[in-house]
Amino acid sequence: MANSVMLAVAGSRKTQGIIEQCSSLPPDRRALVLTYTQTNQAELRDRFAKYAGEHARVSIIGWFAFLLRDFARPFLPFKFPGERVMGFNFEGRPYRMAKGRSRFLDSDGAVYACELGRLAHELIDASQGALMHRIECIYDEIFIDEIQDLSSHDWEILDDLLDSAIDIYMVGDIRQAVLSTNPRSRKNKRYAYADAVHWFREREKQGKLKIIENFETWRCHPKIAEFSDQIFDSSWSFPKTKSANRTVTGHDGVFLLRRAHVDEYVARFDPQCLRDSANSAKDFDLDFLNFRLAKGMTCERVLIAPTSGIKKFLQDSVYLTPVPASKFYVAVTRAAQSVAIIIDEPGNSPLPYWIP
Amino acid sequence: MITKIKIHGYRIYRDFTLEPNRKLNLIAGANESGKSTLIEAIALALTGRINGRSASEELNPYWFNTELVSTFVDKCAANQHPTWPEIRIELFLENRYELQQLCGAINSDIPTNACPGISMGILPDPDYATEREEWAKDASPLLPVEYYKVDWRSFADQVITNRPRQLATAIIDSRTVRSSSGVDYHLRHILDDGLMPAERAAISVAYRKVKAQMSESALKTVNERISKENASLHNQPIALAMDQSTRTSWEGAVTPHVSSVPFSMSGQGQQAAIKISLAMSRHSESAAFVMIEEPENHLTHTSLTILLSRVESLAGEKQQLFIATHSSFVINRLGLDGLHLVGSGASRPLSTLEPDTVSYFQKLPGYDTLRMVLADKVVLVEGPSDEIVFERIFRDRYGKRPMELGIDVLSIRGISFARCLELCSALDKTVAAVRDNDGVPHGVLREPLKKWLALGKRELFIGAVEGGQTLEPQLIHANDETKLRTILGVTDKADLSKWMSREKTETALRIAQAGPGITPPKYLLDAAEFIHG
């Protein structure tokens, strides 16, 4: 059994880990690197080229592309005889009650992105073993980056991959799960978003994979790391984050900030301003970026306009539900040196105020 | 290895399926029966090319099956908006590990079947739907191929642009083109596949070095002189140097030599032999599929024998051979069990032959088995005189020569009746086997052949024992002696029976040329009536 998942914290150089593992493979091993987002693919390709040069037997593609190329396209007739995948419908959705062919394919024969996972998973069994056998023959290793972004039927496909002869190596930060391949699907609700960690723990108990935890961040200051750990309650049993950031700037850590001091703060520190969405923090005229778009970024300093949930968390220690918690975690862990949160009433929060 | 070939709408093949043998496939058929088309279709699907040019360059209206096209044109004229004719060539491959990239269920098999494979389609291009509609208003049998596209993909529904490495194919045709580089496209490919990647690289590097040396030695003095004498536009120096661009890579200069004679200067027979040797060389990257068209062309009997034994000894476990041939010799020699008979857009494989029958004909390669293979109906007789007399009897009875009705009368000339009948039975031919009784009761003669006989399909005709042991006594028995003497021009002085037995062929020839016909012995007439049907 060589399957493993590395659960790591933000800023722990997860992607670099994939690149290093990939380039140290013996030349006869054929590897597939899968990611969810486009930016991620481009970055992986870039970094891979820089680090390892040309490696003919490593291919980097997106998760959807993988499901299309190796599941849906070759084996669709096992569910719908005589049919072919004529395209990919990223935006569209089937009617809620759609059954059979129209559940998966639009009138032009293009597969709905949101149903691709389910289709791919059903084809594994429908093909009577041909599908998995093919994949086992084509790849020796599959690397999956940002594993936390997969959702619903993807997890079942992952289960089949874990049972195959292929070595699966996954990295992800469960705490950062803010994207999902199919936000509307009910399937696997129990694994959705941050609940994914339980999925891995279950598989580890069954002996299907090994969980490697890496909780050392190269990015976040010790005080930010410590704060980020508190966002999730202890029942998640996330390990404590350790920081390798030794930089001292004179303004390091997590601070509260009164509204009255916002302008001065921005002028003094030039932080990256973050908000939940375009609907939040309307009363500020700052150059905001939404939480989920900040994913993958590193900033020297951030300024957060909190949601009411975040305020409750700070003032009364009421924990956020998984999705908002993930988003808040992403926001906080963008910062290397300082995080400032705009709030006038501190409640029970032990955090210090920044005062000019 | 190709396990199944399906062709739809390509030339003579409207809907064609062939399950080739694992190693050897001999494709035989009459002229225009589609032998070459079959080889061409397989090569097209394997390489995406035809005669060295890409499918899209070569595509022309004559590729389409004429039947399909004329139905289409008729329907167009009747305003029925028929679907456009398409061409699809599918090659189903063995479900092997290294071919899995090509595996999938995008093929025409019903029920759904996943296996590695490739398909070459010539399909209406959706970009030209309106142009086609316009064209259909005044449809003609020459389809507008400009509005079609070549669609080459794997069964995994992935478009193929370059021939997959695992499907290395060597095509050996006898129509050798003497190109300027001395090596035609197919040979270039064969050479390319025949060399290991490391060997290719080494040759390329060495060739570059040699060219560089030229520039620095012989050309150097020339350049020194030129530089003093001439000046180009803008006064930049002119110099001669060896061209180091890829256009002039080693492939253009390196050609096979035989006994120091370059390939292009050797005879066509020799060229075919060289190609076969190169294509079938045994190393890990040699061609998986070897296609040879009519190896008998340009070769003397002796050369052909040598060539065939080379094909035989070189054929590896993993190579699949497709050979189109007109020659019985080639078929017998390489093994009758590899035979596929093609004709009128369909193929008939040979059902199983006993291995010792295959080797029996291998030892007698000169025997004209192809006649047996190609005839609609066969009459097997013992020798030339039986053949001649039977032909005459048939003509008297039906007013036509047997050949005109697709009936081939063959002397077995000492080959065993059993072997011939086995082969005919494997080919599912209608046969009348005519033999002498040699004084042996019918039952005894019939017994060993029973296995291959079938009522109404393959029957045995033997002269009645009381009529005499061979053809001549049978003729005397059936005819009035005076009449026979007149026909044969034998006077009373000679003993008719002795004369006929001594001059068998002469007897037969005189009967054949005589004005009046003879009264045929019953078994011969029965055979004629049976085979005429």
Interface residues (C-beta under 8 A of the other chain):
Chain A: R69 D70 R73 P74 F75 L76 P77 F78 P81 G82 R84 V85 S127 Q128 A130 L131 H133 R134 C137 I138
Chain B: Y97 E98 Q100 Q101 C103 G104 A105 I106 I110 P111 T112 A114 C115 F155 A156 D157 Q158
